[in-house]
Amino acid sequence: MKKAILLLAAGTLALSALGTAQAAQESKGCAAKIQNIKADLENARAHKNRAQISGLETALSRTQANCTDASLAKERADDVAKAQDKVKEREQDLAEAQAKNDKSKIRKATSKLDEAKKDLAHAQAEIGK
């Protein structure tokens, strides 16, 4: 009987988290950001993670007080610009390593460039959210 109750509770929690995640995906801007924080807060409470709960409660109150869709859009556009600058910087580093024909530096520069491109793609994906 206890197992059935635990399974039911776990299933309900999973469906609740899934519903919250779907709602966050449907929302945009600050509403989506707030829903994501609330979902994370719910998860932290379920795991009784006090430090995370405290941080998420602070983030939630600050987001509710200060977030506007315009400020969020500007922040995300700034993130994309910074990521683009980082990609350009990493491309220059790679070109310098290639000019010196230093295989070790080429590998390292290529790896850093790949990481910068991933960061740029992530920043660009956040624009539409």
C-alpha positions, 0 to 999 in steps of 0.5 A, a space after each residue: 500500500 505504501 509503495 502504491 502511494 509513493 508511486 502515485 506521489 512520484 507520478 503526480 510530481 513528475 506530471 506536475 513538473 512536466 506540465 510546468 516545463 510545457 507551460 514555461 516553453 509556451 510562455 515567453 520573456 519574463 513570464 517564462 523566466 518566472 515559471 522556470 524559477 518556480 519549477 526549479 524552486 518546486 524541485 528544490 523543495 521536493 529535495 529539501 535543498 535549503 541553500 537552493 531554495 533560498 537562492 531561488 526564492 531571492 531570484 524569484 522575488 527579484 525577477 518578479 520585481 525587476 524583470 521587463 520583457 524589454 530589459 530581458 530582450 536587451 540582456 539577451 541581445 547583449 549576451 549574443 553580442 558578447 558571444 559573437 565577440 568571443 567567437 571572433 577572438 577565438 577565430 583570431 587565436 586559431 589563425 595565429 596558431 595556424 600561422 605559427 603551425 603549432 599543432 598543440 596551440 591549433 588543437 587548443 584554439 580549435 577546442 576553444 573556438 568550438 566552445 565559443 560557438 556553442 555559447 553563441 548558439 545557446 545565446 541566440 536560442 535564448 533570444 526567442 524565449 
